[in-house]
């Protein structure tokens, strides 16, 4: 079960990746986590990634693909994996396909979590986190029972992250849209793209994805 999860920030990729990982016993692979692990381990690719980050540069696709290749050859990925948040653009998708072809492990399905722009804005700008216990709320979809007071610890210190303002979020979503639109066409042309309504309940979304993957396999 070799799968990519595509979706905008706030679409629920992380949540669905975790659920799929638990259900099928395959790893959820995030490039951010992989880069941090490679840097911490001091591997050859990790050193190159660290040099780029220390210089304030983006880590090259070549390095990222190399790190992903190393991860996919580990025993726990033998039955499959879920790539979360990669590829982000067409060049990365093409490089990923080339690398997987060399391994003899082409992607089997690409899931696009489809969520309206207005819903994404509310999901992201509505996030509030308790500074005391870390509980997370959303003022639009899952607010605390009492306004500005944490249900778990009673604290009134529910804060919004500085980068969760509407202007910043809108910019992030526009960048995502411009980069990802070509990916949709790319994977559709391969017959691997499956769109899922990401506004349904979490369990319904997970059920739908599971049905798609089991059919695709």
SULHU-V322806 format. One record per residue. RES is the residue in one letter. PHI is phi as a letter, one per 20 degrees, with the letter a starting at -180 (NA if undefined). OMEGA is omega in degrees with one decimal (NA if undefined). D_FIRST is the distance of its C-alpha to the first C-alpha in Angstrom with 2 decimals. Layout:
BEGIN
RES:PHI:OMEGA:D_FIRST / RES:PHI:OMEGA:D_FIRST
END
This chain:
BEGIN
X:NA:-176.7:0.00 / X:d:-166.1:3.79 / X:c:170.0:6.14 / X:d:173.2:9.91 / X:d:175.0:12.29 / X:d:177.0:15.69 / X:r:-179.4:18.86 / X:f:170.5:22.42 / X:g:-179.4:23.87 / X:n:-178.0:24.32 / X:e:178.6:21.59 / X:o:-179.3:19.78 / X:g:-177.1:16.74 / X:f:179.8:17.48 / X:f:-178.2:17.98 / X:f:177.2:14.87 / X:f:178.6:12.75 / X:f:-178.6:14.64 / X:f:178.8:14.24 / X:f:179.2:10.44 / X:f:-180.0:10.62 / X:f:-175.5:13.28 / X:f:-172.3:11.90 / X:d:177.5:8.67 / X:m:177.7:10.29 / X:c:-174.9:8.21 / X:f:168.9:10.49 / X:e:-171.8:11.58 / X:d:177.6:13.09 / X:d:-178.3:16.29 / X:f:177.7:18.39 / X:f:178.6:21.51 / X:f:-179.6:20.69 / X:f:180.0:19.76 / X:f:179.5:23.05 / X:f:179.8:25.07 / X:f:-179.2:23.73 / X:f:178.1:24.44 / X:f:-179.4:27.88 / X:f:-178.7:28.64 / X:f:179.5:27.71 / X:m:178.6:29.92 / X:f:-179.0:27.66 / X:g:178.6:28.86 / X:f:177.7:26.39 / X:f:178.1:27.13 / X:f:178.4:30.81 / X:f:178.4:30.36 / X:f:-179.4:28.42 / X:f:179.4:31.20 / X:f:178.9:33.87 / X:f:-178.3:32.50 / X:f:179.0:32.21 / X:f:179.5:35.67 / X:e:179.4:37.08 / X:m:-178.8:35.74 / X:d:173.3:33.47 / X:f:175.3:29.86 / X:f:-175.1:27.57 / X:f:177.5:26.96 / X:g:-179.3:23.69 / X:g:179.2:24.19 / X:f:-178.7:24.30 / X:f:178.9:21.31 / X:f:178.7:19.16 / X:f:179.4:20.63 / X:f:177.5:19.80 / X:f:179.3:16.12 / X:g:178.9:16.11 / X:g:-178.3:17.79 / X:f:-176.0:15.33 / X:f:179.0:12.23 / X:e:177.5:14.33 / X:f:-172.5:14.93 / X:g:-175.1:14.11 / X:f:178.9:12.18 / X:e:-176.6:9.39 / X:f:-179.2:9.30 / X:e:-178.5:6.41 / X:p:-176.2:4.38 / X:a:175.0:6.32 / X:c:175.7:8.02 / X:e:-174.6:10.89 / X:d:176.3:13.82 / X:n:176.0:16.87 / X:b:5.1:16.16 / X:f:179.4:17.07 / X:d:-179.5:20.30 / X:b:-173.4:22.09 / X:f:179.8:22.04 / X:f:178.4:23.09 / X:f:179.5:20.22 / X:f:179.4:17.69 / X:f:179.0:19.45 / X:f:178.1:19.64 / X:f:179.2:15.93 / X:f:178.8:15.29 / X:f:-179.5:18.02 / X:f:-179.3:16.74 / X:f:176.8:13.20 / X:f:178.6:15.16 / X:f:178.0:17.37 / X:e:-175.7:14.66 / X:m:-176.9:13.40 / X:c:-178.8:9.85 / X:f:176.5:10.04 / X:f:179.3:8.12 / X:d:-179.5:6.59 / X:b:174.6:8.00 / X:c:-178.2:10.68 / X:d:175.2:12.19 / X:d:175.9:15.93 / X:e:-172.7:17.79 / X:e:-179.3:21.16 / X:c:180.0:24.20 / X:f:-178.8:27.83 / X:g:-177.1:29.70 / X:f:179.3:32.30 / X:f:177.8:29.86 / X:f:179.2:28.18 / X:g:-179.4:31.73 / X:f:179.0:32.59 / X:f:-174.2:29.47 / X:e:-179.2:30.19 / X:f:-178.2:34.00 / X:e:-177.6:34.30 / X:f:173.8:32.69 / X:c:-177.2:35.21 / X:c:176.4:34.83 / X:f:-179.2:37.32 / X:f:-175.4:38.90 / X:e:-174.2:39.89 / X:d:177.0:36.86 / X:n:179.0:33.97 / X:f:-176.5:33.22 / X:d:179.5:31.67 / X:c:169.4:33.00 / X:c:-173.4:33.03 / X:f:179.2:36.47 / X:e:-171.1:35.20 / X:d:-179.5:32.41 / X:b:-177.4:32.87 / X:f:173.8:36.36 / X:f:-177.6:38.25 / X:f:177.1:40.66 / X:d:-174.7:43.59 / X:g:175.9:43.63 / X:m:177.0:42.92 / X:c:-176.9:42.83 / X:f:178.3:39.86 / X:f:-172.6:39.19 / X:e:-174.5:38.13 / X:d:177.5:40.91 / X:n:-179.5:43.48 / X:f:175.0:43.54 / X:d:-177.4:44.59 / X:d:175.5:42.77 / X:e:-173.2:39.88 / X:d:173.8:39.20 / X:d:177.0:37.37 / X:f:-177.0:35.78 / X:f:-179.0:37.87 / X:e:177.0:35.03 / X:e:177.2:34.17 / X:f:-170.5:37.13 / X:f:-178.3:36.80 / X:f:179.8:37.82 / X:f:-179.8:35.32 / X:f:-179.3:32.46 / X:f:178.2:33.46 / X:f:178.6:33.51 / X:f:-178.2:30.01 / X:f:178.7:28.70 / X:f:176.2:30.66 / X:f:178.1:29.29 / X:g:-176.7:25.70 / X:f:-177.6:26.58 / X:f:-179.3:28.27 / X:e:-169.6:25.46 / X:e:-179.7:22.52 / X:g:177.7:24.19 / X:f:178.8:23.73 / X:f:179.9:19.96 / X:g:179.1:19.79 / X:f:-177.5:21.73 / X:f:-177.9:19.79 / X:f:175.6:16.36 / X:f:-179.9:18.25 / X:f:177.9:19.90 / X:e:-177.9:16.66 / X:m:-176.3:15.79 / X:d:-173.9:12.57 / X:e:176.9:14.30 / X:c:179.9:14.40 / X:e:179.7:17.24 / X:c:177.6:17.55 / X:f:-176.5:20.96 / X:e:179.3:20.81 / X:e:176.1:24.32 / X:f:175.0:23.55 / X:g:-176.4:23.63 / X:g:-177.6:20.82 / X:f:178.4:19.90 / X:f:177.9:20.06 / X:f:-179.8:17.80 / X:f:179.4:15.17 / X:f:-179.3:15.75 / X:f:178.7:15.49 / X:f:179.1:12.17 / X:g:179.4:10.81 / X:f:179.5:12.53 / X:f:-176.0:11.19 / X:f:-178.7:7.47 / X:f:175.8:8.59 / X:f:-177.7:10.83 / X:f:-177.9:8.76 / X:f:NA:6.62
END
